[in-house]
Amino acid sequence: MTILPRLGSLLALDKAAEGEEQPIIMTEVMNKGKEQIEYYLSASNMENDSFMKEKYFEHEKNGIPIDLFMSFKKIKNLGISSDDLLLACGNSQFLLVDSENRWINRKYHIKFDARRKNRIIRASGFPHDSGIEAIFNTFTGISINPIMINMQYTSNYEGDRHFNGIIVAELSTENDVDKVLDSHIRFQDAQIRIETLVDYEKQLKKKTKH
């Protein structure tokens, strides 16, 4: 992390303490940290991560303490401070942050009912330079407000991450899923392929059998 972005984030903390609205300087490391926390708190991750699911429900009312996230290997490897991680997550459309008590939570709680996977979609075909805000606005443009969007990345031989054009998004209801499936979404000049996570996993199983 460079010195100037770090100084910028500290200044933002000072201004926040003074009650002044100031734009947050989001460094690459802060963006990665925010996206990693969004992934940890996503339904698709907690489907398979029993530890994260247990901690989420243990702290569901208030939120998960920042110290727990700071103990995770992927967060440690980023070299991000807890203050910067709180700032970054406060800039998320999908997370709630309590800077005073130093916890992070989802804006919308997860309902782990029998139909939960039917409220998750997989969308592919986004240009690789797409940003999360533009993707989010694509859904709000058809009156759908995703409660979580996780962008998918691949890494090259040098370890650099690149958005691969695929997202996994949680929607509020199955009616929202049907609306998205019927909308034939386009992003810039690209036609976006939308499928439920359930259907995608079924197709994946069929391919692995052959």
C-alpha positions as CSV (number, residue, x, y, z in Angstrom):
1,M,0.0,0.0,0.0
2,T,1.3,3.4,-0.9
3,I,1.7,6.2,1.7
4,L,-0.6,8.7,0.1
5,P,-3.8,6.5,-0.1
6,R,-3.1,5.5,3.5
7,L,-2.8,9.1,4.6
8,G,-6.0,9.8,2.6
9,S,-7.9,7.1,4.5
10,L,-6.7,8.4,7.9
11,L,-7.8,11.9,6.9
12,A,-11.2,10.5,6.0
13,L,-11.5,9.0,9.5
14,D,-10.7,12.4,11.0
15,K,-13.3,14.1,8.9
16,A,-15.9,11.5,9.7
17,A,-15.2,12.0,13.4
18,E,-15.8,15.7,12.9
19,G,-19.1,15.0,11.3
20,E,-17.9,16.2,7.8
21,E,-18.9,14.3,4.7
22,Q,-15.8,13.5,2.7
23,P,-15.3,11.2,-0.3
24,I,-13.4,8.0,0.6
25,I,-10.2,7.4,-1.3
26,M,-10.5,3.8,-2.3
27,T,-7.1,2.2,-3.0
28,E,-6.8,-1.1,-4.9
29,V,-6.1,-2.9,-1.6
30,M,-9.2,-1.4,0.0
31,N,-11.4,-2.5,-3.0
32,K,-10.0,-6.0,-2.7
33,G,-10.7,-6.0,1.0
34,K,-14.3,-4.8,0.6
35,E,-14.9,-7.4,-2.1
36,Q,-13.4,-10.2,0.1
37,I,-15.7,-9.3,3.0
38,E,-18.7,-9.2,0.6
39,Y,-17.8,-12.7,-0.5
40,Y,-17.4,-14.0,3.0
41,L,-20.9,-12.7,3.9
42,S,-22.5,-13.9,0.7
43,A,-25.1,-16.7,0.8
44,S,-23.3,-18.7,-1.9
45,N,-20.1,-18.7,0.3
46,M,-22.0,-19.5,3.5
47,E,-23.7,-22.5,1.8
48,N,-20.3,-24.2,1.8
49,D,-18.4,-22.4,4.7
50,S,-19.9,-23.7,7.9
51,F,-17.5,-21.6,10.1
52,M,-18.5,-18.4,8.4
53,K,-22.2,-19.4,8.6
54,E,-21.9,-20.1,12.3
55,K,-20.2,-16.8,13.0
56,Y,-22.8,-14.9,10.9
57,F,-25.7,-16.3,13.0
58,E,-23.7,-15.9,16.2
59,H,-23.4,-12.2,15.5
60,E,-26.4,-11.7,13.3
61,K,-28.1,-9.0,15.4
62,N,-25.1,-6.6,15.5
63,G,-22.5,-7.8,13.1
64,I,-19.2,-9.6,12.9
65,P,-16.3,-8.0,14.8
66,I,-13.6,-6.7,12.5
67,D,-10.9,-8.6,14.5
68,L,-12.4,-11.9,13.2
69,F,-12.0,-10.8,9.6
70,M,-8.5,-9.5,10.3
71,S,-7.5,-13.0,11.4
72,F,-8.4,-14.5,8.0
73,K,-5.4,-15.4,5.8
74,K,-6.7,-13.7,2.7
75,I,-7.2,-10.4,4.6
76,K,-3.8,-10.8,6.2
77,N,-2.2,-11.3,2.8
78,L,-3.7,-8.0,1.6
79,G,-1.7,-6.1,4.3
80,I,-4.8,-3.9,4.9
81,S,-5.3,-2.2,8.3
82,S,-8.6,-2.7,10.2
83,D,-9.3,1.0,9.9
84,D,-9.0,0.9,6.2
85,L,-11.1,-2.3,6.0
86,L,-13.9,-0.6,7.9
87,L,-13.7,2.4,5.7
88,A,-13.7,0.3,2.6
89,C,-16.7,-1.8,3.7
90,G,-18.5,1.4,4.6
91,N,-18.3,2.2,0.9
92,S,-20.2,-1.0,0.0
93,Q,-23.7,-1.1,-1.3
94,F,-24.3,-4.4,0.4
95,L,-22.7,-4.0,3.9
96,L,-23.4,-2.1,7.1
97,V,-20.5,-0.8,9.2
98,D,-20.4,0.3,12.8
99,S,-17.1,2.1,13.1
100,E,-17.5,2.8,16.8
101,N,-18.1,-0.8,17.8
102,R,-16.0,-2.0,14.9
103,W,-18.2,-4.6,13.3
104,I,-19.5,-5.4,9.8
105,N,-22.8,-6.9,8.8
106,R,-24.9,-7.4,5.7
107,K,-27.6,-4.8,5.0
108,Y,-30.1,-7.6,4.4
109,H,-30.0,-10.8,6.5
110,I,-29.9,-14.2,4.8
111,K,-32.8,-16.5,5.0
112,F,-31.5,-20.1,4.8
113,D,-34.8,-21.7,3.8
114,A,-35.3,-24.6,1.4
115,R,-35.7,-22.2,-1.6
116,R,-32.7,-20.0,-0.9
117,K,-30.6,-21.1,-3.9
118,N,-33.5,-20.2,-6.2
119,R,-33.0,-16.6,-5.3
120,I,-29.4,-16.6,-6.5
121,I,-28.4,-15.9,-10.1
122,R,-25.3,-16.3,-12.2
123,A,-24.7,-13.7,-14.9
124,S,-22.0,-13.8,-17.5
125,G,-20.8,-11.8,-20.4
126,F,-19.9,-8.5,-18.7
127,P,-16.9,-6.7,-20.2
128,H,-13.8,-7.4,-18.2
129,D,-13.4,-3.7,-17.4
130,S,-16.8,-3.4,-15.8
131,G,-17.2,-1.9,-12.3
132,I,-19.5,-3.0,-9.6
133,E,-21.5,0.3,-9.5
134,A,-22.3,0.0,-13.3
135,I,-23.4,-3.6,-12.9
136,F,-25.6,-2.8,-9.9
137,N,-27.2,0.1,-11.9
138,T,-28.0,-2.4,-14.7
139,F,-30.3,-4.2,-12.3
140,T,-31.8,-1.2,-10.7
141,G,-32.6,0.0,-14.2
142,I,-35.2,-2.8,-14.4
143,S,-36.3,-2.1,-10.8
144,I,-34.4,-4.9,-9.2
145,N,-32.2,-4.2,-6.2
146,P,-29.7,-7.0,-5.6
147,I,-28.9,-7.6,-2.0
148,M,-25.4,-8.9,-2.8
149,I,-23.3,-9.0,-5.9
150,N,-20.0,-10.9,-6.0
151,M,-17.7,-10.4,-9.0
152,Q,-15.7,-13.4,-10.1
153,Y,-12.0,-13.1,-10.8
154,T,-9.2,-15.1,-12.4
155,S,-5.5,-14.6,-11.8
156,N,-2.7,-14.6,-14.4
157,Y,0.8,-16.3,-13.9
158,E,2.0,-13.1,-12.1
159,G,-0.9,-13.3,-9.6
160,D,-2.7,-10.3,-10.9
161,R,-6.5,-10.5,-10.6
162,H,-8.8,-9.8,-13.5
163,F,-12.6,-9.7,-13.6
164,N,-13.7,-12.5,-15.8
165,G,-17.1,-11.1,-16.7
166,I,-19.1,-13.3,-14.3
167,I,-21.1,-12.3,-11.3
168,V,-23.2,-14.2,-8.7
169,A,-26.0,-12.1,-7.3
170,E,-28.5,-12.6,-4.5
171,L,-32.0,-11.3,-5.1
172,S,-34.8,-10.7,-2.6
173,T,-37.5,-13.0,-4.1
174,E,-38.0,-15.6,-6.8
175,N,-40.2,-13.1,-8.6
176,D,-37.2,-10.8,-8.9
177,V,-35.3,-13.8,-10.4
178,D,-38.1,-14.4,-12.9
179,K,-38.1,-10.7,-13.8
180,V,-34.4,-10.7,-14.5
181,L,-34.6,-13.9,-16.5
182,D,-37.3,-12.4,-18.7
183,S,-35.5,-9.0,-19.1
184,H,-32.9,-10.0,-21.7
185,I,-30.4,-7.7,-20.0
186,R,-27.8,-5.9,-22.1
187,F,-24.7,-4.2,-20.7
188,Q,-23.2,-1.6,-23.0
189,D,-23.1,-3.6,-26.3
190,A,-23.0,-7.1,-24.6
191,Q,-25.8,-9.5,-24.2
192,I,-25.7,-10.8,-20.6
193,R,-26.5,-14.5,-20.0
194,I,-28.6,-15.0,-16.9
195,E,-29.3,-18.3,-15.2
196,T,-30.2,-19.4,-11.7
197,L,-27.4,-20.8,-9.6
198,V,-29.4,-24.0,-9.3
199,D,-29.6,-24.5,-13.1
200,Y,-25.9,-23.7,-13.5
201,E,-24.9,-26.3,-10.9
202,K,-27.1,-28.9,-12.6
203,Q,-25.5,-28.2,-16.0
204,L,-22.0,-28.4,-14.4
205,K,-22.8,-31.8,-12.8
206,K,-24.0,-33.1,-16.2
207,K,-20.7,-32.0,-17.9
208,T,-18.5,-33.6,-15.2
209,K,-20.4,-36.9,-15.6
210,H,-19.5,-37.1,-19.3
